């Protein structure tokens, strides 16, 4: 089975299972968005704590 045949079979399968394809795509989108949000929140919290510590340290 060549690359073209595999691609054709995959596209036919996507066409026959539209709901499953939609739900899988939606799950991937939600999962990736969740990871991005968690990383952004972690980075923001880290920077906020660093800023608070910078405010505590006296400058010369």
N, CA, C and O atoms as a GROMACS GRO file, in nm:
protein
  240
    1UNK      N    1   0.086  -0.118   0.000
    1UNK     CA    2   0.000   0.000   0.000
    1UNK      C    3   0.090   0.124   0.000
    1UNK      O    4   0.173   0.143   0.089
    2UNK      N    5   0.072   0.206  -0.100
    2UNK     CA    6   0.155   0.324  -0.113
    2UNK      C    7   0.101   0.442  -0.034
    2UNK      O    8  -0.002   0.433   0.033
    3UNK      N    9   0.173   0.550  -0.044
    3UNK     CA   10   0.136   0.671   0.029
    3UNK      C   11   0.001   0.725  -0.020
    3UNK      O   12  -0.083   0.765   0.061
    4UNK      N   13  -0.019   0.724  -0.151
    4UNK     CA   14  -0.145   0.774  -0.206
    4UNK      C   15  -0.264   0.691  -0.159
    4UNK      O   16  -0.369   0.745  -0.124
    5UNK      N   17  -0.247   0.559  -0.158
    5UNK     CA   18  -0.354   0.471  -0.112
    5UNK      C   19  -0.385   0.494   0.036
    5UNK      O   20  -0.501   0.496   0.076
    6UNK      N   21  -0.282   0.511   0.114
    6UNK     CA   22  -0.302   0.536   0.258
    6UNK      C   23  -0.374   0.668   0.280
    6UNK      O   24  -0.464   0.676   0.364
    7UNK      N   25  -0.336   0.770   0.206
    7UNK     CA   26  -0.401   0.900   0.218
    7UNK      C   27  -0.547   0.892   0.175
    7UNK      O   28  -0.635   0.950   0.240
    8UNK      N   29  -0.573   0.821   0.068
    8UNK     CA   30  -0.710   0.805   0.020
    8UNK      C   31  -0.796   0.729   0.122
    8UNK      O   32  -0.910   0.767   0.147
    9UNK      N   33  -0.742   0.625   0.181
    9UNK     CA   34  -0.814   0.549   0.283
    9UNK      C   35  -0.842   0.635   0.405
    9UNK      O   36  -0.951   0.629   0.462
   10UNK      N   37  -0.745   0.715   0.446
   10UNK     CA   38  -0.763   0.802   0.562
   10UNK      C   39  -0.872   0.906   0.536
   10UNK      O   40  -0.955   0.930   0.623
   11UNK      N   41  -0.872   0.965   0.419
   11UNK     CA   42  -0.973   1.066   0.386
   11UNK      C   43  -1.113   1.004   0.376
   11UNK      O   44  -1.211   1.066   0.418
   12UNK      N   45  -1.122   0.884   0.322
   12UNK     CA   46  -1.251   0.815   0.318
   12UNK      C   47  -1.302   0.785   0.458
   12UNK      O   48  -1.420   0.799   0.487
   13UNK      N   49  -1.211   0.744   0.545
   13UNK     CA   50  -1.249   0.714   0.683
   13UNK      C   51  -1.296   0.840   0.755
   13UNK      O   52  -1.393   0.835   0.831
   14UNK      N   53  -1.230   0.951   0.730
   14UNK     CA   54  -1.274   1.078   0.790
   14UNK      C   55  -1.413   1.116   0.740
   14UNK      O   56  -1.494   1.168   0.817
   15UNK      N   57  -1.441   1.090   0.615
   15UNK     CA   58  -1.572   1.121   0.558
   15UNK      C   59  -1.682   1.034   0.615
   15UNK      O   60  -1.795   1.080   0.634
   16UNK      N   61  -1.652   0.909   0.642
   16UNK     CA   62  -1.753   0.817   0.694
   16UNK      C   63  -1.779   0.838   0.843
   16UNK      O   64  -1.888   0.809   0.892
   17UNK      N   65  -1.681   0.886   0.914
   17UNK     CA   66  -1.692   0.904   1.060
   17UNK      C   67  -1.682   1.052   1.095
   17UNK      O   68  -1.590   1.093   1.166
   18UNK      N   69  -1.774   1.130   1.045
   18UNK     CA   70  -1.765   1.276   1.062
   18UNK      C   71  -1.775   1.318   1.207
   18UNK      O   72  -1.699   1.404   1.252
   19UNK      N   73  -1.866   1.258   1.283
   19UNK     CA   74  -1.881   1.295   1.424
   19UNK      C   75  -1.756   1.259   1.502
   19UNK      O   76  -1.708   1.338   1.583
   20UNK      N   77  -1.704   1.140   1.479
   20UNK     CA   78  -1.583   1.098   1.549
   20UNK      C   79  -1.466   1.189   1.513
   20UNK      O   80  -1.387   1.226   1.600
   21UNK      N   81  -1.454   1.225   1.386
   21UNK     CA   82  -1.346   1.314   1.343
   21UNK      C   83  -1.360   1.451   1.408
   21UNK      O   84  -1.261   1.510   1.452
   22UNK      N   85  -1.483   1.502   1.413
   22UNK     CA   86  -1.507   1.632   1.475
   22UNK      C   87  -1.472   1.629   1.623
   22UNK      O   88  -1.405   1.719   1.673
   23UNK      N   89  -1.517   1.525   1.693
   23UNK     CA   90  -1.491   1.517   1.837
   23UNK      C   91  -1.342   1.500   1.866
   23UNK      O   92  -1.290   1.556   1.963
   24UNK      N   93  -1.273   1.423   1.783
   24UNK     CA   94  -1.129   1.406   1.801
   24UNK      C   95  -1.056   1.538   1.778
   24UNK      O   96  -0.968   1.574   1.856
   25UNK      N   97  -1.094   1.609   1.672
   25UNK     CA   98  -1.032   1.739   1.644
   25UNK      C   99  -1.060   1.837   1.757
   25UNK      O  100  -0.971   1.910   1.800
   26UNK      N  101  -1.183   1.838   1.806
   26UNK     CA  102  -1.219   1.926   1.917
   26UNK      C  103  -1.138   1.892   2.042
   26UNK      O  104  -1.093   1.982   2.113
   27UNK      N  105  -1.120   1.764   2.069
   27UNK     CA  106  -1.041   1.722   2.184
   27UNK      C  107  -0.896   1.766   2.174
   27UNK      O  108  -0.838   1.811   2.273
   28UNK      N  109  -0.839   1.755   2.056
   28UNK     CA  110  -0.700   1.798   2.036
   28UNK      C  111  -0.689   1.949   2.055
   28UNK      O  112  -0.595   1.996   2.119
   29UNK      N  113  -0.784   2.024   2.001
   29UNK     CA  114  -0.781   2.170   2.014
   29UNK      C  115  -0.793   2.211   2.160
   29UNK      O  116  -0.719   2.297   2.207
   30UNK      N  117  -0.887   2.150   2.233
   30UNK     CA  118  -0.905   2.183   2.374
   30UNK      C  119  -0.781   2.145   2.454
   30UNK      O  120  -0.739   2.219   2.543
   31UNK      N  121  -0.722   2.030   2.424
   31UNK     CA  122  -0.602   1.986   2.495
   31UNK      C  123  -0.484   2.080   2.473
   31UNK      O  124  -0.415   2.116   2.568
   32UNK      N  125  -0.461   2.118   2.350
   32UNK     CA  126  -0.350   2.209   2.319
   32UNK      C  127  -0.373   2.345   2.383
   32UNK      O  128  -0.281   2.405   2.438
   33UNK      N  129  -0.497   2.394   2.375
   33UNK     CA  130  -0.529   2.523   2.437
   33UNK      C  131  -0.509   2.518   2.588
   33UNK      O  132  -0.462   2.615   2.648
   34UNK      N  133  -0.544   2.406   2.650
   34UNK     CA  134  -0.525   2.392   2.794
   34UNK      C  135  -0.378   2.397   2.832
   34UNK      O  136  -0.340   2.461   2.930
   35UNK      N  137  -0.296   2.329   2.755
   35UNK     CA  138  -0.152   2.331   2.784
   35UNK      C  139  -0.097   2.472   2.768
   35UNK      O  140  -0.018   2.517   2.850
   36UNK      N  141  -0.137   2.543   2.664
   36UNK     CA  142  -0.090   2.679   2.641
   36UNK      C  143  -0.132   2.770   2.756
   36UNK      O  144  -0.053   2.851   2.803
   37UNK      N  145  -0.257   2.757   2.801
   37UNK     CA  146  -0.306   2.841   2.911
   37UNK      C  147  -0.229   2.810   3.039
   37UNK      O  148  -0.192   2.902   3.112
   38UNK      N  149  -0.204   2.683   3.068
   38UNK     CA  150  -0.132   2.646   3.190
   38UNK      C  151   0.011   2.699   3.188
   38UNK      O  152   0.061   2.747   3.290
   39UNK      N  153   0.077   2.690   3.075
   39UNK     CA  154   0.214   2.743   3.064
   39UNK      C  155   0.213   2.894   3.082
   39UNK      O  156   0.300   2.949   3.149
   40UNK      N  157   0.116   2.962   3.021
   40UNK     CA  158   0.108   3.107   3.034
   40UNK      C  159   0.080   3.148   3.178
   40UNK      O  160   0.141   3.243   3.228
   41UNK      N  161  -0.009   3.077   3.245
   41UNK     CA  162  -0.037   3.108   3.386
   41UNK      C  163   0.086   3.084   3.473
   41UNK      O  164   0.115   3.163   3.563
   42UNK      N  165   0.157   2.976   3.447
   42UNK     CA  166   0.279   2.948   3.523
   42UNK      C  167   0.385   3.054   3.502
   42UNK      O  168   0.450   3.097   3.598
   43UNK      N  169   0.402   3.097   3.379
   43UNK     CA  170   0.500   3.202   3.349
   43UNK      C  171   0.459   3.334   3.413
   43UNK      O  172   0.543   3.404   3.470
   44UNK      N  173   0.332   3.367   3.404
   44UNK     CA  174   0.284   3.491   3.465
   44UNK      C  175   0.298   3.490   3.616
   44UNK      O  176   0.337   3.590   3.675
   45UNK      N  177   0.267   3.378   3.679
   45UNK     CA  178   0.281   3.368   3.824
   45UNK      C  179   0.427   3.378   3.866
   45UNK      O  180   0.459   3.442   3.966
   46UNK      N  181   0.515   3.317   3.789
   46UNK     CA  182   0.658   3.325   3.819
   46UNK      C  183   0.707   3.469   3.811
   46UNK      O  184   0.780   3.515   3.899
   47UNK      N  185   0.667   3.538   3.707
   47UNK     CA  186   0.708   3.678   3.692
   47UNK      C  187   0.649   3.766   3.802
   47UNK      O  188   0.714   3.859   3.848
   48UNK      N  189   0.527   3.738   3.844
   48UNK     CA  190   0.465   3.816   3.951
   48UNK      C  191   0.540   3.797   4.082
   48UNK      O  192   0.564   3.894   4.155
   49UNK      N  193   0.577   3.674   4.112
   49UNK     CA  194   0.652   3.648   4.235
   49UNK      C  195   0.790   3.712   4.228
   49UNK      O  196   0.837   3.770   4.326
   50UNK      N  197   0.856   3.703   4.113
   50UNK     CA  198   0.987   3.768   4.097
   50UNK      C  199   0.975   3.918   4.119
   50UNK      O  200   1.061   3.979   4.183
   51UNK      N  201   0.869   3.979   4.066
   51UNK     CA  202   0.848   4.122   4.083
   51UNK      C  203   0.827   4.159   4.228
   51UNK      O  204   0.875   4.263   4.274
   52UNK      N  205   0.755   4.076   4.302
   52UNK     CA  206   0.734   4.103   4.444
   52UNK      C  207   0.865   4.092   4.521
   52UNK      O  208   0.890   4.172   4.611
   53UNK      N  209   0.947   3.994   4.488
   53UNK     CA  210   1.076   3.981   4.556
   53UNK      C  211   1.169   4.097   4.521
   53UNK      O  212   1.246   4.141   4.606
   54UNK      N  213   1.163   4.145   4.398
   54UNK     CA  214   1.246   4.260   4.361
   54UNK      C  215   1.206   4.382   4.442
   54UNK      O  216   1.291   4.465   4.475
   55UNK      N  217   1.078   4.394   4.474
   55UNK     CA  218   1.032   4.507   4.553
   55UNK      C  219   1.077   4.499   4.698
   55UNK      O  220   1.083   4.602   4.765
   56UNK      N  221   1.108   4.381   4.747
   56UNK     CA  222   1.151   4.364   4.885
   56UNK      C  223   1.299   4.392   4.905
   56UNK      O  224   1.342   4.430   5.014
   57UNK      N  225   1.377   4.374   4.800
   57UNK     CA  226   1.522   4.390   4.811
   57UNK      C  227   1.557   4.539   4.804
   57UNK      O  228   1.519   4.607   4.709
   58UNK      N  229   1.628   4.588   4.905
   58UNK     CA  230   1.667   4.730   4.899
   58UNK      C  231   1.773   4.754   4.791
   58UNK      O  232   1.858   4.669   4.767
   59UNK      N  233   1.765   4.869   4.727
   59UNK     CA  234   1.862   4.905   4.624
   59UNK      C  235   1.970   4.993   4.685
   59UNK      O  236   1.946   5.064   4.783
   60UNK      N  237   2.088   4.988   4.626
   60UNK     CA  238   2.200   5.068   4.678
   60UNK      C  239   2.197   5.207   4.624
   60UNK      O  240   2.284   5.288   4.656
   0.00000   0.00000   0.00000
